[in-house]
Amino acid sequence: MSKLIKNTLISLACLVIADFILFRWLDLPIATFFHRASHGAYSWFGYHVVYPLFLSPLWCKICLSIFVVGIILHFMIKNKFIGRSIVFFSLAYLVSFGATLVLKMLLGRYRPELYFSKHLYGFHYLTAVHNFMSMPSGHATAIFALLMGLARIIKQRVVTAGLFIIASVCAFSRVVIGAHYPSDVLTGAVVALLSLYWVAYLMNYRQARA
């Protein structure tokens, strides 16, 4: 457990430093670049290719439904590997989703559209207003939890690398279409990876104790 907490704290410390650098010097220039190119190839790719394939609300709801059904089916499956994989996959996704929702409301970061329309940049803590819930990116969290959770089950380096690239492209597309800042996407990815790390550790710990 001490190693788990140590690695988590190190990861969070690195995230805070990276987010500070992005917030202070890079978020606005990058967001402004894609805002000015909003009618170009970048935006077209984000809206018409990445979003419909991986990040549409319908797709996310379908995935969540599959996970919930998976938990129920787990009790009907005799194969332990399949059963544990379903539970891990489902639990990691739900934990990352819950953590993201809590952080969104606690931080209350203004979305990029508010900077370009009202020049609002920063945080509006403790809120549930959609336009004040930019950090972390929920779509980035979801896609990293889904694909890297799958990679952790498959445990093949080539597959892991491929899924990581796909997750990164999908997550960054949120910056391309102007929905989030780069630091929002980075935070979402780290939340997903830490959720996977914690769930995997606790499930293995429980199995060892059984």
C-alpha positions in Angstrom: 0.0 0.0 0.0 2.9 2.4 0.8 4.2 2.0 -2.8 0.7 2.7 -4.2 0.4 5.9 -2.2 3.9 7.0 -3.0 3.5 6.5 -6.7 0.1 8.2 -6.6 1.6 11.2 -4.8 4.5 11.5 -7.2 2.1 11.3 -10.2 -0.2 14.0 -8.7 2.8 16.2 -8.0 4.0 15.9 -11.6 0.5 16.6 -12.8 0.2 19.8 -10.7 3.6 21.0 -12.0 2.6 20.2 -15.6 -0.9 21.8 -15.2 0.7 25.0 -13.8 3.0 25.3 -16.7 0.2 24.7 -19.2 -2.2 27.0 -17.4 0.4 29.8 -17.1 2.0 29.7 -20.5 0.6 27.2 -23.0 -3.2 26.7 -22.6 -4.3 30.0 -24.0 -1.9 30.1 -27.0 -2.9 26.6 -28.0 -6.6 27.2 -27.5 -6.3 30.4 -29.5 -4.5 28.7 -32.4 -7.3 26.1 -32.8 -10.0 28.7 -32.3 -8.6 30.7 -35.2 -8.4 27.5 -37.3 -11.9 26.5 -36.3 -13.0 26.1 -39.9 -9.9 24.3 -41.1 -8.8 20.7 -41.4 -8.1 20.4 -37.7 -11.6 21.1 -36.6 -13.1 19.0 -39.4 -11.0 16.0 -38.3 -12.1 16.5 -34.7 -15.8 17.0 -35.3 -16.4 14.6 -38.2 -13.9 11.8 -37.6 -12.8 11.4 -34.0 -15.9 12.6 -32.2 -18.5 10.4 -34.0 -16.2 7.4 -33.8 -15.1 7.6 -30.2 -16.5 10.4 -28.2 -20.2 10.9 -29.1 -22.6 10.9 -26.1 -24.4 7.9 -27.6 -21.2 5.9 -27.8 -20.4 6.7 -24.2 -23.8 5.7 -23.0 -23.6 2.4 -24.9 -20.2 1.7 -23.3 -21.5 2.5 -19.8 -24.5 0.2 -20.4 -22.2 -2.6 -21.5 -20.2 -2.2 -18.3 -23.2 -2.4 -16.1 -24.5 -5.5 -17.9 -21.0 -6.9 -17.6 -21.0 -6.6 -13.8 -24.3 -8.5 -13.8 -23.1 -11.2 -16.2 -19.9 -11.6 -14.1 -21.9 -13.6 -11.6 -23.0 -16.0 -14.3 -19.5 -16.6 -15.8 -17.4 -19.5 -14.5 -14.2 -18.4 -16.2 -12.4 -16.4 -13.5 -10.2 -14.4 -15.9 -13.1 -13.2 -17.9 -15.1 -12.4 -14.8 -12.3 -10.5 -13.2 -11.6 -8.6 -16.4 -15.2 -7.5 -16.7 -15.3 -6.3 -13.1 -11.9 -4.5 -13.4 -13.0 -2.9 -16.7 -16.3 -1.8 -15.2 -15.1 -0.6 -11.9 -12.2 1.3 -13.2 -14.4 3.2 -15.6 -17.0 4.0 -12.9 -14.3 5.1 -10.5 -12.6 7.4 -13.0 -16.1 8.8 -14.0 -16.9 9.6 -10.4 -13.5 11.2 -9.7 -13.8 13.3 -12.8 -17.3 14.6 -11.9 -16.2 15.5 -8.4 -13.1 17.4 -9.6 -15.2 19.2 -12.3 -17.5 20.6 -9.6 -14.7 21.4 -7.1 -12.4 23.2 -9.6 -15.1 24.9 -11.7 -12.7 25.9 -14.5 -14.1 28.1 -17.3 -14.3 26.5 -20.7 -12.4 28.0 -23.6 -15.6 29.3 -25.2 -16.0 31.6 -22.2 -12.6 33.1 -22.8 -13.3 33.9 -26.4 -16.8 35.2 -25.7 -16.5 36.9 -22.2 -12.7 36.9 -21.6 -13.1 34.6 -18.6 -10.0 32.5 -17.8 -9.4 30.6 -14.6 -11.6 28.9 -12.0 -15.0 29.4 -10.4 -14.8 26.9 -7.6 -17.6 24.7 -6.3 -20.1 24.9 -9.1 -22.3 22.6 -11.3 -22.6 24.9 -14.3 -21.6 23.1 -17.5 -19.5 26.0 -18.8 -17.6 26.1 -15.5 -16.7 22.4 -15.5 -13.8 22.2 -18.0 -11.2 20.5 -15.8 -10.7 17.6 -16.1 -12.0 16.6 -19.5 -14.6 13.9 -19.1 -14.2 12.6 -22.6 -10.4 12.3 -22.1 -10.9 10.4 -18.9 -13.5 8.1 -20.5 -11.4 7.2 -23.5 -8.2 6.6 -21.5 -10.1 4.5 -18.9 -11.7 2.4 -21.7 -8.6 1.9 -23.9 -5.9 1.7 -21.3 -8.1 -0.6 -19.2 -8.4 -2.9 -22.2 -4.6 -2.7 -22.7 -4.1 -3.7 -19.1 -6.2 -6.8 -19.6 -4.5 -7.8 -22.9 -1.0 -7.0 -21.7 0.8 -6.8 -25.1 3.2 -3.9 -25.6 2.3 -3.3 -29.2 -1.4 -3.3 -28.4 -0.8 -1.0 -25.4 1.2 1.5 -27.5 -1.5 1.5 -30.2 -4.3 2.0 -27.8 -2.4 4.8 -26.0 -1.9 6.6 -29.3 -5.6 6.3 -30.2 -6.6 7.5 -26.7 -4.2 10.5 -27.0 -5.5 11.5 -30.4 -9.1 11.2 -29.2 -8.4 13.2 -26.0 -6.5 16.0 -27.8 -9.4 16.3 -30.3 -11.3 18.0 -27.4 -8.7 20.8 -27.6 -8.9 20.9 -31.4 -12.7 21.5 -31.4 -12.4 24.1 -28.6 -14.1 22.2 -25.8 -11.1 22.0 -23.5 -7.7 23.3 -22.7 -4.6 21.0 -23.0 -4.3 20.9 -19.2 -7.9 19.7 -18.9 -7.1 16.8 -21.2 -3.9 15.9 -19.4 -5.7 15.9 -16.1 -8.4 13.7 -17.4 -5.9 11.2 -18.7 -4.1 11.1 -15.4 -7.3 10.6 -13.5 -8.1 7.6 -15.7 -4.7 6.1 -15.3 -4.6 6.5 -11.6 -8.1 5.0 -11.3 -6.9 1.9 -13.3 -3.8 1.7 -11.1 -5.8 1.8 -7.8 -8.6 -0.6 -8.9 -6.0 -3.1 -10.2 -4.0 -2.9 -7.0 -7.0 -3.3 -4.7 -8.5 -6.2 -6.7 -5.1 -8.0 -6.6 -4.8 -7.2 -2.9 -8.3 -8.6 -2.2 -7.5 -11.8 -4.2 -4.3 -12.3 -2.2 -6.1 -11.9 1.1 -8.8 -14.4 0.0 
